[in-house]
Amino acid sequence: MAFISAIKKHGRLTGALMIREITTRFGREWGGFLWVIGEPLMFCVGVIILWDYIKPEYEHGIRVSGFVMTGYSCLTLIRHMIGANMTAIQANIGLLHHRQITILHVVFTRSLSEMTASTAAFGVVYIALLALGQVQLPYDWLLFWSGWFLMGWVALGLSLFMASLAIRFEFMERIVPIISYAMIPASGCFQMAAWIPARFRDAYLLIPLPHGVEMVRGAVFGEFVHVYYHPAYAFAWGAGLLMTALVLLTDAKDRVHIE
């Protein structure tokens, strides 16, 4: 009973913090959320228009619009998750005056709201491009959502790991943007594993990020692409990063100056 009571308590705290986070970030009129949707939609539409002039409609046997949509949506999830958690503690430092609220409540609430927003944005962009006849419905819904949430899981572990290091080492805040840009070619968002020469492919797949992207694209393009992914490997990476971050965050409150 004590365990169930604790779960209900943390659930109420998380729910209240979620409402506060959504209101603070997106505003009462939801203008911020419209931008979360508008950014990837404008990018995808812009690339599609540009591609129509300089390249054929299909590249490597797949439609460019679907490739850009899946890649940029996954990249947005990674970037936004890292950005959100890097500033989570500083943005909510006043909440740490309350004894019941911990740093873990703050970072997990920020992560959950970011995952929710990115998922909603991906859905709206997908529906918009579907209405324009640029993409088709996924061939495999289970693979599609498994890949998307696997991306979220790895992004959660990576973002919390970076945030926990930033609390301990000030220089991390300066190099995280550099790391984020360096991850773009390694994320798998703008290339597929099948396009990489076979002798380098195994080394490339040691990076955990491409596996979720490959799963999403395998679901969207079906038999038209050959995908390479190992979900258990990527999941283990996410779990390892998350557990390391949780250990590093245990004493984080003592390192944060609360005015």
C-alpha positions, 0 to 999 in steps of 0.5 A, a space after each residue: 500500500 505504501 508503494 501504491 501511495 508513493 506512486 500516486 503522490 509522484 503522479 500528482 506531482 508530475 501532473 501538476 508540474 506538467 500543467 505548469 511546464 506546458 503553460 510556461 513554455 507554450 503560453 495560454 494561447 498555445 503560440 509556442 506549440 504552433 511554432 513546434 509544429 511549424 518549424 519542421 513543417 516549414 522545413 519539410 515543405 521548403 526542402 520538398 519545393 527546393 528538391 523539385 527544382 534540383 533533384 528527381 522526385 525519388 532518391 535511392 528509390 524512395 520519395 524525398 518528402 518522406 525521407 526528409 520528414 522522418 529524418 528531420 522529425 527524429 533530429 528535432 526530437 533529439 535536439 529539443 530533448 537535449 536543449 530542454 533538459 540542459 536548461 530544466 534545472 535553471 528554469 525551474 530552480 525556484 521549485 526546489 524550495 519545495 521539499 516534495 519536489 526533487 531535481 528528478 521530478 523537474 527533469 522527467 517532467 520536462 522530458 515528458 512534455 518535450 516528448 509529447 510535444 515532439 510526438 504531436 508535432 510529428 503527427 501533424 506534419 505527417 498528416 499535412 504531408 499525407 493530405 498533400 499526397 507526399 507520403 503514405 501511411 506507415 506499412 507497419 504501425 508497430 515498427 513505426 511507434 517502436 522506432 519513434 519511442 526508441 528514439 525518445 528513450 535514447 534521447 532521454 538518456 543522452 540528454 539527462 547524461 549531458 545535463 548531469 555533467 553540466 551540473 558538475 562541469 560548467 564547460 559542458 554548457 559551452 560544448 553541448 551545442 558543438 556536440 549537438 551539431 557533431 551528432 547530426 551526421 552520426 544520428 542517421 537522420 540524413 542518411 540510411 545505413 544501407 547507403 553506407 559501404 558495407 565495410 563501414 556499416 557495422 562500425 556506424 551501427 555502433 552508434 545508438 541513434 540511427 537504430 530508431 530512425 531506421 525503424 521509423 523509415 522501415 515502417 514508412 517505406 516498407 519493402 522499398 528500403 533495406 533497413 538495419 537496426 538492433 532495438 535491444 542494443 539501442 535500448 541498452 545504450 539508453 538505459 545505460 546513459 539514463 542510469 548513469 545520469 540518475 547516479 550523477 543527479 543524486 547529489 545535484 541539488 547540493 551543487 545547485 545554488 538556490 536563492 
